[in-house]
Amino acid sequence: MILCIAIDDEPLALKQIAGYIDKTPFLDLIAHFESALQAISFLQKNEADLMFVDINMPDLSGMDFVKSLNNPPKVIFTTAYSEYALEGFRVDAIDYLLKPIGYSEFLKAAEKANERIHLKEGENAEVHGNDKFLFIKSEYKILRINLSDIKYIESMREYVRIHSTNEKPVMALMRMKKLEEFLPKTNFMRVHRSFIVNLDKITTVERNRIVFDKNIYIPVSQQYKEKFQKYLDDNFLV
């Protein structure tokens, strides 16, 4: 889990960033502030991995705040003014988000932070287990996941997100292909470059899409369509 703080003098903007952090499985918001001066006091006693920092703030700007720290956490700047982008990258900012910020933009920046932080720490996950469960290294823990609980697995660039029944998704820095090779072929099938599904969890197929929980649609791409159709045909009651 990436420990985050958020700083913005605008309450609504701060609430939005806090909400985005909360809905992102690999981020954990440990504090938020409306002043950079408050954040300095917090960081003197606490550690954080990542900061979301507004640039235009009274008393102390976000840029000057980051420059004042001897060993700052990774930073993603947020601002309504595009002219600060170049200066932001000069202080090794991971990304620069221009307000108003949509969640898709936020998630891309968060993914970049996750990749940089975990690659630096050597957090490449390994998977061990058998045909009933697996152990996977996720962030700072080793987790056991029963294969029968997995609904589907989603590829997100350099890592995967494992979606299970009644569990919060698990993130691990790992190539999809590595996990695909481990999972038993009788129960799991790759149906898209970004998705592996547990065949035992499929209840509805609609227009080349697998439907989970009524509002989650997993596409079956052309590359995997023939293989998936054969599975359906082999198990179709005529």
Residue, then its C-alpha position, 0 to 999 in steps of 0.5 A: m500500500i502506498l501511504c499518501i497525503a494530500i494538500d490543497d487550500e481549496p476544500l472541494a478540490l481537497k475532498q475530490i483528491a481524497g475521494y480519488i485516493d480512497k477509491t484507488p486500491f493501492l493508495d491509502l490516505i493517511a492525512h490531508f491538509e489545507s496548508a503546506l505548513q501543516a504538512i511540514s509539521f506532519l512529515q517531521k513525525n510521520e512518513a509518507d510515500l506519495m504527496f498530492v500537492d496543489i501548487n497555488m497556495p497562500d503562505l507557502s506554495g506547493m512548489d516551495f514546500v517540496k523544495s524545502l523538504n530534505n528527503p521528500p516523498k514522491v510528489i504529484f502536483t495539482t493546479a489550475y495553471s499549466e505554466y508550472a508544469l516545467e518547474g514541477f518536473r525539475v523537482d522530479a515530480i511524477d506527474y502534473l495534473l491540471k484542474p479540473i481533474g478526472y479520475s482517469e487522469f488521476l489513476k494514470a498518475a497514480e499508476k506511474a507513482n505505483e510503478r516508480i515506488h515499487l520498482k525502486e523498492g524491488e517489489n516485483a511480486e512472485v507467485h507460489g502455490n498450487d491448483k487450489f490457492l496461491f501466495i502472492k507478494s503484494e506491496y509489503k505483505i504476502l497474501r493467500i488467495n483461494l483460486s475458487d474466490i477469484k472472479y477475474i484478473e485485470s492487467m494494468r500496465e506493469y501490475v495486475r489487479i485480482h478481483s475476488t468475491n467479497e474481497k478488496p482487489v489485490m494489486a501486485l507488480m507483475r506481468m499478466k503473462k506470468l500469472e496466466e502461466f501459473l493459473p490452471k488452464t481448466n479453470f482460468m482463461r485469458v479472454h482479452r489482453s487485459f483480462i483473465v476470467n475464472l470460468d467457474k464464475i461466469t453466469t452470463v455472456e452477452r454480446n461478446r462480453i462476460v457480465f459480472d455483478k450486472n454492471i461489470y463487463i469483461p470484453v472477449s477480444q477477437q484474438y481470444k474469441e475462438k478459444f472462448q467460443k469453443y469452451l462455450d460450445d463444449n459446455f452448451l446443453v443442446 
